[in-house]
Amino acid sequence: MEKQMYFKQIMIKILLLSSLVHSVNCQDLGSNILSFPENSEFAKPMDGKLPYFSKSEITPIWEIPKEGVRVIQSFRFLDQNANEVTEKRMKGEISVVSFFFTRCAGICPTITNNLKIIQSKKQNNVRLYSFSATPDLDSPSVLKKYAKERGINHLYWSLLTGEKEKIYDIARNTFRADTISAAQNRKKVVTKNDFLHSENIYLLDKELRLRGIYNGRILSSINDLLADIEVLKKE
């Protein structure tokens, strides 16, 4: 088990870095440069537990870090039914988070189909949240049409749209799902207009803490996500 958890840490780093390669698959709507601060060393995995991710880094740690845990920021958006959704909706449930846009013809359909595996489990205490990376184009009515075409059930899956700057702030500061890191790429200054997209899927626990990162394009990674959801249910 310990070897498996260690391997999972390595895979997390690979997933984060691989977004650079795949983020250009949808369309070139801006700079697509992905980089993360170099992690120091891996923490020791613990059997039957999922890691936490610290505020300062996207490093998996099997004990709550001293500097605090990475938690989703507060937000107020609209879903595909034009209902208001806030981070408080996530409290007390397990959340699966992703970023997409309805006009994406590249990796988004594959990720959506894989996420439907999670939806098909029809678990009342597990919910999917997909934030639009082009909220100016993805109104609630557009999201509703997309949901109908893709077989997305609003009982288990919320497609969210709202203020673009706020969505991008959450993506970059909570999940590090950004396409540019100003700290690592000083030639480019991050602005609210830089396009954002990620193939990664993020797992939050009932306290809104980031507990897992997965590749939405790979079925084996989806299976890992399903297994980790079961681990969280036991906490």
C-alpha positions as CSV (number, residue, x, y, z in Angstrom):
1,M,0.0,0.0,0.0
2,E,2.8,2.4,0.9
3,K,4.5,1.8,-2.5
4,Q,1.2,2.5,-4.2
5,M,0.7,5.8,-2.3
6,Y,4.3,6.9,-3.2
7,F,3.6,6.1,-6.8
8,K,0.5,8.2,-6.6
9,Q,2.5,11.2,-5.4
10,I,4.8,10.8,-8.5
11,M,1.7,10.6,-10.7
12,I,0.3,13.8,-9.2
13,K,3.5,15.7,-10.2
14,I,3.3,14.2,-13.7
15,L,-0.4,15.2,-14.0
16,L,0.3,18.8,-13.0
17,L,3.2,19.1,-15.5
18,S,1.4,17.3,-18.3
19,S,-1.3,20.1,-18.5
20,L,1.3,22.1,-20.4
21,V,1.3,19.5,-23.2
22,H,-2.5,19.0,-23.4
23,S,-3.9,22.5,-22.6
24,V,-3.3,23.5,-26.3
25,N,-5.6,20.7,-27.5
26,C,-8.8,22.7,-27.4
27,Q,-7.8,25.9,-29.1
28,D,-5.3,28.7,-28.8
29,L,-7.2,31.3,-26.9
30,G,-4.1,32.7,-25.2
31,S,-0.8,31.7,-23.7
32,N,-0.6,28.1,-22.6
33,I,2.4,27.8,-20.3
34,L,2.1,25.7,-17.2
35,S,4.7,25.6,-14.4
36,F,4.7,25.0,-10.7
37,P,7.2,25.6,-7.9
38,E,9.6,22.7,-7.4
39,N,8.5,20.5,-4.6
40,S,11.1,19.8,-1.9
41,E,10.6,16.1,-1.0
42,F,7.7,13.7,-0.8
43,A,6.0,13.2,2.5
44,K,5.6,9.6,3.7
45,P,2.3,8.1,2.6
46,M,-0.1,6.7,5.2
47,D,-2.2,3.6,4.6
48,G,-5.9,4.2,4.3
49,K,-5.6,8.0,4.1
50,L,-5.6,10.6,1.4
51,P,-3.1,13.5,1.4
52,Y,-3.7,17.1,2.0
53,F,-2.3,19.9,-0.1
54,S,-0.7,22.9,1.7
55,K,-1.5,26.5,1.1
56,S,2.0,27.3,-0.1
57,E,2.5,24.3,-2.5
58,I,0.7,21.6,-4.4
59,T,2.6,19.0,-2.6
60,P,0.8,15.9,-1.1
61,I,1.2,15.7,2.6
62,W,-0.3,13.0,4.8
63,E,-0.6,15.1,7.9
64,I,-2.3,18.5,8.0
65,P,0.5,21.0,7.1
66,K,1.5,23.7,9.6
67,E,0.8,26.5,7.1
68,G,-2.7,25.3,6.6
69,V,-4.6,23.3,4.0
70,R,-5.6,24.4,0.5
71,V,-9.3,25.1,0.7
72,I,-11.6,26.3,-2.1
73,Q,-12.3,30.1,-2.0
74,S,-15.7,31.6,-1.5
75,F,-17.8,32.1,-4.7
76,R,-21.2,32.9,-5.9
77,F,-22.1,31.6,-9.4
78,L,-25.1,30.4,-11.4
79,D,-25.6,26.8,-12.6
80,Q,-27.2,25.4,-15.7
81,N,-30.7,26.0,-14.2
82,A,-29.8,29.7,-13.4
83,N,-29.8,28.8,-9.7
84,E,-27.3,30.4,-7.4
85,V,-24.5,28.2,-6.1
86,T,-21.9,29.1,-3.5
87,E,-19.1,27.2,-1.8
88,K,-21.4,26.6,1.1
89,R,-23.3,24.1,-1.2
90,M,-20.2,21.9,-1.1
91,K,-20.0,21.8,2.7
92,G,-20.7,18.4,4.1
93,E,-20.4,16.6,0.8
94,I,-17.6,15.2,-1.4
95,S,-16.9,17.4,-4.4
96,V,-15.3,16.6,-7.8
97,V,-14.2,19.8,-9.5
98,S,-13.2,20.4,-13.1
99,F,-12.8,23.3,-15.6
100,F,-14.2,23.3,-19.1
101,F,-15.9,25.3,-21.8
102,T,-18.8,24.3,-24.0
103,R,-17.1,25.2,-27.3
104,C,-14.1,23.0,-26.5
105,A,-13.8,20.3,-29.2
106,G,-10.6,18.7,-27.9
107,I,-10.1,17.2,-24.5
108,C,-13.4,18.4,-22.9
109,P,-15.7,15.8,-24.5
110,T,-13.4,13.0,-23.3
111,I,-13.2,14.4,-19.8
112,T,-17.0,14.9,-19.7
113,N,-17.6,11.3,-20.7
114,N,-15.2,10.1,-18.0
115,L,-16.9,12.3,-15.4
116,K,-20.2,10.7,-16.3
117,I,-18.8,7.5,-14.8
118,I,-18.8,9.4,-11.5
119,Q,-22.3,10.7,-12.2
120,S,-23.6,7.2,-13.0
121,K,-22.9,6.1,-9.4
122,K,-25.8,8.4,-8.3
123,Q,-24.3,9.1,-4.9
124,N,-26.2,11.7,-3.0
125,N,-23.2,12.8,-0.9
126,V,-20.9,13.2,-4.0
127,R,-21.4,16.0,-6.4
128,L,-19.6,17.2,-9.5
129,Y,-18.8,20.9,-10.2
130,S,-17.5,22.1,-13.6
131,F,-16.5,25.7,-13.8
132,S,-16.7,27.4,-17.3
133,A,-13.4,28.9,-18.5
134,T,-15.4,31.1,-20.9
135,P,-18.2,32.3,-18.7
136,D,-18.9,35.2,-21.0
137,L,-20.0,32.7,-23.7
138,D,-21.4,30.1,-21.4
139,S,-24.6,31.6,-20.0
140,P,-27.0,29.4,-17.9
141,S,-29.1,28.7,-21.0
142,V,-26.0,27.6,-23.0
143,L,-24.9,25.4,-20.1
144,K,-28.4,23.8,-19.9
145,K,-28.3,23.0,-23.6
146,Y,-24.8,21.5,-23.2
147,A,-26.0,19.5,-20.2
148,K,-28.9,18.1,-22.2
149,E,-26.7,17.2,-25.2
150,R,-24.1,15.5,-22.9
151,G,-26.4,13.7,-20.6
152,I,-25.5,15.7,-17.5
153,N,-27.9,15.3,-14.7
154,H,-28.4,18.5,-12.5
155,L,-29.2,16.3,-9.5
156,Y,-25.5,15.2,-9.4
157,W,-23.6,17.7,-11.5
158,S,-23.5,21.5,-11.5
159,L,-22.1,23.5,-14.5
160,L,-21.2,26.9,-13.2
161,T,-20.8,30.3,-14.8
162,G,-20.2,33.8,-13.5
163,E,-17.6,36.5,-13.2
164,K,-14.6,35.4,-15.2
165,E,-12.1,37.0,-13.0
166,K,-13.4,35.2,-10.0
167,I,-13.5,31.8,-11.7
168,Y,-9.9,32.3,-12.9
169,D,-8.9,33.4,-9.4
170,I,-10.3,30.2,-7.9
171,A,-8.8,28.0,-10.6
172,R,-5.3,29.5,-10.1
173,N,-5.2,30.1,-6.4
174,T,-7.1,27.1,-5.1
175,F,-6.3,24.4,-7.6
176,R,-3.3,25.8,-9.5
177,A,-5.2,24.9,-12.7
178,D,-3.6,27.9,-14.4
179,T,-1.9,27.9,-17.8
180,I,0.7,30.5,-16.7
181,S,2.7,31.0,-13.5
182,A,4.2,34.5,-13.3
183,A,6.6,33.4,-10.7
184,Q,8.2,30.8,-13.0
185,N,7.7,32.7,-16.3
186,R,8.8,36.2,-15.6
187,K,8.7,37.2,-19.3
188,K,4.9,36.9,-19.1
189,V,2.6,38.7,-16.6
190,V,-0.6,36.9,-15.7
191,T,-3.7,38.9,-16.4
192,K,-7.4,38.1,-16.0
193,N,-7.5,37.8,-19.8
194,D,-5.1,34.9,-20.1
195,F,-6.9,31.8,-21.2
196,L,-7.3,29.1,-18.6
197,H,-7.8,25.4,-19.1
198,S,-6.8,22.1,-17.5
199,E,-7.3,18.4,-18.0
200,N,-7.0,17.8,-14.3
201,I,-9.9,16.9,-11.9
202,Y,-9.8,17.8,-8.3
203,L,-11.2,16.1,-5.2
204,L,-12.5,18.1,-2.2
205,D,-13.5,16.6,1.1
206,K,-16.5,17.6,3.2
207,E,-14.5,20.5,4.7
208,L,-13.7,21.9,1.2
209,R,-10.1,20.8,1.4
210,L,-8.2,19.7,-1.7
211,R,-7.4,16.0,-1.3
212,G,-6.6,14.6,-4.7
213,I,-5.6,15.5,-8.3
214,Y,-6.4,13.2,-11.3
215,N,-6.1,13.2,-15.1
216,G,-9.6,13.5,-16.5
217,R,-8.5,11.9,-19.8
218,I,-7.3,8.6,-18.4
219,L,-9.8,6.0,-17.2
220,S,-7.3,4.5,-14.8
221,S,-7.1,7.9,-13.1
222,I,-10.9,8.1,-12.9
223,N,-10.8,4.7,-11.2
224,D,-8.3,6.0,-8.7
225,L,-10.7,8.9,-8.1
226,L,-13.6,6.6,-7.4
227,A,-11.4,4.6,-5.0
228,D,-10.3,7.8,-3.2
229,I,-14.0,8.9,-2.9
230,E,-14.6,5.8,-1.0
231,V,-11.7,6.6,1.3
232,L,-13.1,10.0,2.0
233,K,-16.5,8.6,2.9
234,K,-14.9,6.8,5.8
235,E,-13.3,9.8,7.3
